[in-house]
């Protein structure tokens, strides 16, 4: 169980990092960069 909780926590951390990166990119370069990365 401890390992599973750790995995969930790391996944949440990755999602938060991705959201922060998306916000930074949208501020710096606009939505077109984000849509290009998602393809």
PDB file of N, H, CA, C and O in Angstrom:
ATOM      1  N   UNK A   1       0.823  -1.216   0.000  1.00  0.00           N
ATOM      2  CA  UNK A   1       0.000   0.000   0.000  1.00  0.00           C
ATOM      3  C   UNK A   1       0.854   1.262   0.000  1.00  0.00           C
ATOM      4  O   UNK A   1       0.533   2.242  -0.672  1.00  0.00           O
ATOM      5  N   UNK A   2       1.941   1.227   0.758  1.00  0.00           N
ATOM      6  H   UNK A   2       2.203   0.431   1.304  1.00  0.00           H
ATOM      7  CA  UNK A   2       2.797   2.422   0.808  1.00  0.00           C
ATOM      8  C   UNK A   2       3.356   2.750  -0.577  1.00  0.00           C
ATOM      9  O   UNK A   2       3.432   3.915  -0.967  1.00  0.00           O
ATOM     10  N   UNK A   3       3.747   1.703  -1.318  1.00  0.00           N
ATOM     11  H   UNK A   3       3.685   0.756  -1.001  1.00  0.00           H
ATOM     12  CA  UNK A   3       4.296   1.930  -2.657  1.00  0.00           C
ATOM     13  C   UNK A   3       3.221   2.546  -3.558  1.00  0.00           C
ATOM     14  O   UNK A   3       3.496   3.484  -4.307  1.00  0.00           O
ATOM     15  N   UNK A   4       2.000   2.016  -3.482  1.00  0.00           N
ATOM     16  H   UNK A   4       1.776   1.254  -2.874  1.00  0.00           H
ATOM     17  CA  UNK A   4       0.914   2.531  -4.322  1.00  0.00           C
ATOM     18  C   UNK A   4       0.635   4.002  -4.007  1.00  0.00           C
ATOM     19  O   UNK A   4       0.441   4.811  -4.914  1.00  0.00           O
ATOM     20  N   UNK A   5       0.615   4.337  -2.728  1.00  0.00           N
ATOM     21  H   UNK A   5       0.772   3.680  -1.991  1.00  0.00           H
ATOM     22  CA  UNK A   5       0.388   5.734  -2.334  1.00  0.00           C
ATOM     23  C   UNK A   5       1.499   6.622  -2.904  1.00  0.00           C
ATOM     24  O   UNK A   5       1.234   7.725  -3.383  1.00  0.00           O
ATOM     25  N   UNK A   6       2.731   6.140  -2.849  1.00  0.00           N
ATOM     26  H   UNK A   6       2.946   5.245  -2.460  1.00  0.00           H
ATOM     27  CA  UNK A   6       3.857   6.898  -3.395  1.00  0.00           C
ATOM     28  C   UNK A   6       3.707   7.116  -4.892  1.00  0.00           C
ATOM     29  O   UNK A   6       3.993   8.199  -5.404  1.00  0.00           O
ATOM     30  N   UNK A   7       3.252   6.066  -5.598  1.00  0.00           N
ATOM     31  H   UNK A   7       3.020   5.187  -5.182  1.00  0.00           H
ATOM     32  CA  UNK A   7       3.050   6.201  -7.043  1.00  0.00           C
ATOM     33  C   UNK A   7       1.976   7.236  -7.346  1.00  0.00           C
ATOM     34  O   UNK A   7       2.144   8.075  -8.231  1.00  0.00           O
ATOM     35  N   UNK A   8       0.864   7.172  -6.601  1.00  0.00           N
ATOM     36  H   UNK A   8       0.728   6.491  -5.882  1.00  0.00           H
ATOM     37  CA  UNK A   8      -0.210   8.148  -6.805  1.00  0.00           C
ATOM     38  C   UNK A   8       0.288   9.568  -6.557  1.00  0.00           C
ATOM     39  O   UNK A   8      -0.041  10.489  -7.305  1.00  0.00           O
ATOM     40  N   UNK A   9       1.083   9.739  -5.506  1.00  0.00           N
ATOM     41  H   UNK A   9       1.351   8.991  -4.899  1.00  0.00           H
ATOM     42  CA  UNK A   9       1.599  11.068  -5.176  1.00  0.00           C
ATOM     43  C   UNK A   9       2.503  11.580  -6.292  1.00  0.00           C
ATOM     44  O   UNK A   9       2.434  12.751  -6.666  1.00  0.00           O
ATOM     45  N   UNK A  10       3.358  10.695  -6.826  1.00  0.00           N
ATOM     46  H   UNK A  10       3.414   9.744  -6.522  1.00  0.00           H
ATOM     47  CA  UNK A  10       4.262  11.134  -7.888  1.00  0.00           C
ATOM     48  C   UNK A  10       3.474  11.473  -9.153  1.00  0.00           C
ATOM     49  O   UNK A  10       3.831  12.405  -9.872  1.00  0.00           O
ATOM     50  N   UNK A  11       2.402  10.720  -9.429  1.00  0.00           N
ATOM     51  H   UNK A  11       2.112   9.962  -8.844  1.00  0.00           H
ATOM     52  CA  UNK A  11       1.565  11.034 -10.590  1.00  0.00           C
ATOM     53  C   UNK A  11       0.912  12.398 -10.423  1.00  0.00           C
ATOM     54  O   UNK A  11       0.861  13.188 -11.366  1.00  0.00           O
ATOM     55  N   UNK A  12       0.408  12.675  -9.211  1.00  0.00           N
ATOM     56  H   UNK A  12       0.450  12.034  -8.445  1.00  0.00           H
ATOM     57  CA  UNK A  12      -0.191  13.984  -8.953  1.00  0.00           C
ATOM     58  C   UNK A  12       0.836  15.089  -9.145  1.00  0.00           C
ATOM     59  O   UNK A  12       0.532  16.144  -9.704  1.00  0.00           O
ATOM     60  N   UNK A  13       2.062  14.838  -8.674  1.00  0.00           N
ATOM     61  H   UNK A  13       2.308  13.981  -8.221  1.00  0.00           H
ATOM     62  CA  UNK A  13       3.115  15.840  -8.803  1.00  0.00           C
ATOM     63  C   UNK A  13       3.400  16.102 -10.281  1.00  0.00           C
ATOM     64  O   UNK A  13       3.582  17.252 -10.681  1.00  0.00           O
ATOM     65  N   UNK A  14       3.440  15.044 -11.093  1.00  0.00           N
ATOM     66  H   UNK A  14       3.293  14.110 -10.767  1.00  0.00           H
ATOM     67  CA  UNK A  14       3.683  15.206 -12.529  1.00  0.00           C
ATOM     68  C   UNK A  14       2.563  16.020 -13.166  1.00  0.00           C
ATOM     69  O   UNK A  14       2.820  16.904 -13.983  1.00  0.00           O
ATOM     70  N   UNK A  15       1.309  15.718 -12.788  1.00  0.00           N
ATOM     71  H   UNK A  15       1.100  15.000 -12.124  1.00  0.00           H
ATOM     72  CA  UNK A  15       0.180  16.458 -13.361  1.00  0.00           C
ATOM     73  C   UNK A  15       0.267  17.933 -13.000  1.00  0.00           C
ATOM     74  O   UNK A  15       0.013  18.793 -13.844  1.00  0.00           O
ATOM     75  N   UNK A  16       0.624  18.237 -11.749  1.00  0.00           N
ATOM     76  H   UNK A  16       0.829  17.538 -11.064  1.00  0.00           H
ATOM     77  CA  UNK A  16       0.763  19.638 -11.331  1.00  0.00           C
ATOM     78  C   UNK A  16       1.868  20.319 -12.123  1.00  0.00           C
ATOM     79  O   UNK A  16       1.721  21.468 -12.539  1.00  0.00           O
ATOM     80  N   UNK A  17       2.992  19.603 -12.334  1.00  0.00           N
ATOM     81  H   UNK A  17       3.112  18.669 -11.996  1.00  0.00           H
ATOM     82  CA  UNK A  17       4.101  20.162 -13.101  1.00  0.00           C
ATOM     83  C   UNK A  17       3.669  20.432 -14.534  1.00  0.00           C
ATOM     84  O   UNK A  17       4.006  21.471 -15.102  1.00  0.00           O
ATOM     85  N   UNK A  18       2.915  19.488 -15.127  1.00  0.00           N
ATOM     86  H   UNK A  18       2.641  18.644 -14.665  1.00  0.00           H
ATOM     87  CA  UNK A  18       2.435  19.682 -16.494  1.00  0.00           C
ATOM     88  C   UNK A  18       1.530  20.899 -16.586  1.00  0.00           C
ATOM     89  O   UNK A  18       1.638  21.685 -17.527  1.00  0.00           O
ATOM     90  N   UNK A  19       0.636  21.060 -15.612  1.00  0.00           N
ATOM     91  H   UNK A  19       0.549  20.422 -14.847  1.00  0.00           H
ATOM     92  CA  UNK A  19      -0.262  22.219 -15.613  1.00  0.00           C
ATOM     93  C   UNK A  19       0.531  23.513 -15.500  1.00  0.00           C
ATOM     94  O   UNK A  19       0.237  24.486 -16.194  1.00  0.00           O
ATOM     95  N   UNK A  20       1.536  23.529 -14.628  1.00  0.00           N
ATOM     96  H   UNK A  20       1.775  22.738 -14.064  1.00  0.00           H
ATOM     97  CA  UNK A  20       2.360  24.724 -14.468  1.00  0.00           C
ATOM     98  C   UNK A  20       3.103  25.026 -15.763  1.00  0.00           C
ATOM     99  O   UNK A  20       3.212  26.184 -16.167  1.00  0.00           O
ATOM    100  N   UNK A  21       3.618  23.975 -16.418  1.00  0.00           N
ATOM    101  H   UNK A  21       3.529  23.034 -16.091  1.00  0.00           H
ATOM    102  CA  UNK A  21       4.321  24.159 -17.690  1.00  0.00           C
ATOM    103  C   UNK A  21       3.373  24.724 -18.738  1.00  0.00           C
ATOM    104  O   UNK A  21       3.739  25.631 -19.486  1.00  0.00           O
ATOM    105  N   UNK A  22       2.157  24.193 -18.794  1.00  0.00           N
ATOM    106  H   UNK A  22       1.859  23.457 -18.186  1.00  0.00           H
ATOM    107  CA  UNK A  22       1.159  24.691 -19.747  1.00  0.00           C
ATOM    108  C   UNK A  22       0.859  26.164 -19.490  1.00  0.00           C
ATOM    109  O   UNK A  22       0.768  26.954 -20.430  1.00  0.00           O
ATOM    110  N   UNK A  23       0.704  26.533 -18.221  1.00  0.00           N
ATOM    111  H   UNK A  23       0.778  25.891 -17.458  1.00  0.00           H
ATOM    112  CA  UNK A  23       0.433  27.930 -17.893  1.00  0.00           C
ATOM    113  C   UNK A  23       1.585  28.820 -18.336  1.00  0.00           C
ATOM    114  O   UNK A  23       1.368  29.872 -18.936  1.00  0.00           O
ATOM    115  N   UNK A  24       2.813  28.394 -18.040  1.00  0.00           N
ATOM    116  H   UNK A  24       2.989  27.539 -17.553  1.00  0.00           H
ATOM    117  CA  UNK A  24       3.988  29.177 -18.432  1.00  0.00           C
ATOM    118  C   UNK A  24       4.043  29.331 -19.944  1.00  0.00           C
ATOM    119  O   UNK A  24       4.283  30.427 -20.452  1.00  0.00           O
ATOM    120  N   UNK A  25       3.818  28.220 -20.676  1.00  0.00           N
ATOM    121  H   UNK A  25       3.623  27.330 -20.264  1.00  0.00           H
ATOM    122  CA  UNK A  25       3.888  28.273 -22.134  1.00  0.00           C
ATOM    123  C   UNK A  25       2.794  29.167 -22.703  1.00  0.00           C
ATOM    124  O   UNK A  25       3.032  29.904 -23.661  1.00  0.00           O
ATOM    125  N   UNK A  26       1.601  29.110 -22.125  1.00  0.00           N
ATOM    126  H   UNK A  26       1.407  28.512 -21.348  1.00  0.00           H
ATOM    127  CA  UNK A  26       0.505  29.932 -22.644  1.00  0.00           C
ATOM    128  C   UNK A  26       0.799  31.409 -22.421  1.00  0.00           C
ATOM    129  O   UNK A  26       0.422  32.249 -23.238  1.00  0.00           O
ATOM    130  N   UNK A  27       1.475  31.731 -21.314  1.00  0.00           N
ATOM    131  H   UNK A  27       1.782  31.049 -20.650  1.00  0.00           H
ATOM    132  CA  UNK A  27       1.851  33.121 -21.056  1.00  0.00           C
ATOM    133  C   UNK A  27       2.971  33.542 -22.004  1.00  0.00           C
ATOM    134  O   UNK A  27       2.938  34.638 -22.564  1.00  0.00           O
ATOM    135  N   UNK A  28       3.965  32.665 -22.181  1.00  0.00           N
ATOM    136  H   UNK A  28       3.992  31.775 -21.727  1.00  0.00           H
ATOM    137  CA  UNK A  28       5.144  33.032 -22.969  1.00  0.00           C
ATOM    138  C   UNK A  28       4.842  33.007 -24.462  1.00  0.00           C
ATOM    139  O   UNK A  28       5.105  33.980 -25.168  1.00  0.00           O
ATOM    140  N   UNK A  29       4.289  31.895 -24.946  1.00  0.00           N
ATOM    141  H   UNK A  29       4.075  31.104 -24.373  1.00  0.00           H
ATOM    142  CA  UNK A  29       4.224  31.693 -26.393  1.00  0.00           C
ATOM    143  C   UNK A  29       2.837  31.532 -26.976  1.00  0.00           C
ATOM    144  O   UNK A  29       2.703  31.414 -28.194  1.00  0.00           O
ATOM    145  N   UNK A  30       1.811  31.524 -26.163  1.00  0.00           N
ATOM    146  H   UNK A  30       1.920  31.620 -25.174  1.00  0.00           H
ATOM    147  CA  UNK A  30       0.463  31.405 -26.699  1.00  0.00           C
ATOM    148  C   UNK A  30      -0.010  29.963 -26.825  1.00  0.00           C
ATOM    149  O   UNK A  30       0.755  29.014 -26.648  1.00  0.00           O
ATOM    150  N   UNK A  31      -1.296  29.832 -27.135  1.00  0.00           N
ATOM    151  H   UNK A  31      -1.917  30.603 -27.278  1.00  0.00           H
ATOM    152  CA  UNK A  31      -1.941  28.520 -27.154  1.00  0.00           C
ATOM    153  C   UNK A  31      -1.385  27.620 -28.253  1.00  0.00           C
ATOM    154  O   UNK A  31      -1.433  26.397 -28.117  1.00  0.00           O
ATOM    155  N   UNK A  32      -0.861  28.185 -29.334  1.00  0.00           N
ATOM    156  H   UNK A  32      -0.822  29.178 -29.444  1.00  0.00           H
ATOM    157  CA  UNK A  32      -0.415  27.360 -30.467  1.00  0.00           C
ATOM    158  C   UNK A  32       0.721  26.428 -30.061  1.00  0.00           C
ATOM    159  O   UNK A  32       0.799  25.306 -30.563  1.00  0.00           O
ATOM    160  N   UNK A  33       1.610  26.868 -29.157  1.00  0.00           N
ATOM    161  H   UNK A  33       1.547  27.779 -28.749  1.00  0.00           H
ATOM    162  CA  UNK A  33       2.707  26.017 -28.689  1.00  0.00           C
ATOM    163  C   UNK A  33       2.148  24.836 -27.907  1.00  0.00           C
ATOM    164  O   UNK A  33       2.601  23.705 -28.084  1.00  0.00           O
ATOM    165  N   UNK A  34       1.177  25.087 -27.052  1.00  0.00           N
ATOM    166  H   UNK A  34       0.809  26.006 -26.909  1.00  0.00           H
ATOM    167  CA  UNK A  34       0.589  24.012 -26.248  1.00  0.00           C
ATOM    168  C   UNK A  34      -0.097  22.998 -27.157  1.00  0.00           C
ATOM    169  O   UNK A  34       0.073  21.794 -26.970  1.00  0.00           O
ATOM    170  N   UNK A  35      -0.862  23.460 -28.127  1.00  0.00           N
ATOM    171  H   UNK A  35      -1.000  24.439 -28.278  1.00  0.00           H
ATOM    172  CA  UNK A  35      -1.570  22.528 -29.009  1.00  0.00           C
ATOM    173  C   UNK A  35      -0.573  21.724 -29.839  1.00  0.00           C
ATOM    174  O   UNK A  35      -0.824  20.556 -30.134  1.00  0.00           O
ATOM    175  N   UNK A  36       0.548  22.327 -30.221  1.00  0.00           N
ATOM    176  H   UNK A  36       0.751  23.276 -29.981  1.00  0.00           H
ATOM    177  CA  UNK A  36       1.575  21.606 -30.968  1.00  0.00           C
ATOM    178  C   UNK A  36       2.201  20.512 -30.104  1.00  0.00           C
ATOM    179  O   UNK A  36       2.457  19.408 -30.585  1.00  0.00           O
ATOM    180  N   UNK A  37       2.448  20.822 -28.814  1.00  0.00           N
ATOM    181  H   UNK A  37       2.240  21.719 -28.423  1.00  0.00           H
ATOM    182  CA  UNK A  37       3.032  19.833 -27.914  1.00  0.00           C
ATOM    183  C   UNK A  37       2.080  18.669 -27.683  1.00  0.00           C
ATOM    184  O   UNK A  37       2.528  17.532 -27.538  1.00  0.00           O
ATOM    185  N   UNK A  38       0.783  18.925 -27.647  1.00  0.00           N
ATOM    186  H   UNK A  38       0.419  19.849 -27.766  1.00  0.00           H
ATOM    187  CA  UNK A  38      -0.185  17.875 -27.339  1.00  0.00           C
ATOM    188  C   UNK A  38      -0.383  16.919 -28.507  1.00  0.00           C
ATOM    189  O   UNK A  38      -0.854  15.800 -28.302  1.00  0.00           O
ATOM    190  N   UNK A  39      -0.037  17.325 -29.724  1.00  0.00           N
ATOM    191  H   UNK A  39       0.346  18.233 -29.890  1.00  0.00           H
ATOM    192  CA  UNK A  39      -0.243  16.465 -30.902  1.00  0.00           C
ATOM    193  C   UNK A  39       0.787  15.354 -30.963  1.00  0.00           C
ATOM    194  O   UNK A  39       0.763  14.540 -31.887  1.00  0.00           O
TER     195      UNK A  39
END
